[in-house]
Amino acid sequence: MYITRVEFDTVTYDGSQGVSWGAVKLTTRAGTIVLHCSAAHADDASRQDILHLMLDNAIAQLKRMPEYRTGQRQVELAADALHDPTGPKANNA
């Protein structure tokens, strides 16, 4: 599976438990997969760190699927796949 784009949706943070969760949308040439993921992290973790942990959780879920667990198929991530959830930055200077 070659992942061309990664997006995050409805990321929620629970400060009392130090965990975030939400949907990770993985786009491939064949279609889209949406996985519900979570990430345990420190209180001072940046949003970017949290999103990377959630992506790690999504890939771990994929690798538990039989065709990946047995090594028949590989998971690859395009270098530019990670979508910035904050969107484009405006230059208002």
C-alpha positions in Angstrom: 0.0 0.0 0.0 1.4 3.3 -1.1 -0.1 6.2 1.0 -0.2 9.4 -1.0 -2.0 11.6 1.5 -2.7 11.6 5.2 -5.4 13.8 6.8 -6.7 14.0 10.4 -10.3 14.7 11.4 -12.0 15.5 14.7 -8.8 15.2 16.8 -9.8 15.5 20.4 -7.5 15.8 23.5 -8.3 14.6 27.0 -5.9 16.4 29.3 -6.8 14.4 32.3 -5.6 11.2 30.7 -2.9 12.6 28.4 -4.4 11.0 25.3 -5.7 12.3 21.9 -8.0 10.5 19.5 -9.6 11.0 16.1 -9.9 9.8 12.6 -6.8 9.3 10.3 -7.7 9.3 6.6 -5.2 7.5 4.4 -5.5 8.0 0.7 -3.9 5.5 -1.8 -4.1 5.1 -5.5 -6.8 2.5 -5.0 -9.0 4.6 -2.6 -9.3 5.8 1.0 -9.1 4.1 4.4 -10.3 5.9 7.6 -9.0 4.5 10.9 -10.0 5.6 14.4 -6.7 6.2 16.2 -5.4 7.3 19.6 -2.1 8.6 20.9 -0.9 8.7 24.5 1.5 11.7 25.0 2.9 14.2 27.4 0.9 17.3 28.3 3.5 19.5 26.6 3.5 17.5 23.3 3.0 19.7 20.3 0.1 19.2 17.9 2.5 18.0 15.2 4.0 15.4 17.7 0.5 14.2 18.5 -0.5 13.9 14.8 2.7 11.9 14.1 1.8 9.5 17.0 -1.7 9.1 15.6 -0.2 8.3 12.2 2.1 5.7 13.9 -1.0 4.2 15.4 -2.8 4.1 12.0 0.2 2.3 10.4 0.4 -0.1 13.3 -3.3 -1.0 12.7 -2.6 -1.6 9.0 0.3 -3.8 9.8 -2.0 -6.0 11.9 -4.1 -6.9 8.8 -3.2 -10.4 7.5 -1.7 -9.4 4.2 0.7 -6.9 5.9 1.3 -9.0 9.0 2.6 -11.9 6.8 4.8 -9.6 4.8 2.9 -10.2 1.5 2.4 -6.5 1.2 4.2 -3.4 2.5 3.0 -0.1 3.8 4.8 2.9 2.2 4.3 6.6 2.9 5.0 9.2 0.3 7.4 11.9 1.5 4.8 14.6 1.0 1.8 12.6 2.2 1.3 14.4 5.6 -1.4 17.1 5.1 -1.1 20.2 7.3 -4.4 20.2 9.2 -4.2 23.9 9.9 -4.4 24.7 6.2 -2.4 27.2 4.1 -0.8 30.1 5.9 -1.8 33.6 4.9 1.0 36.2 4.7 -0.7 39.3 6.1 2.6 41.1 6.9 
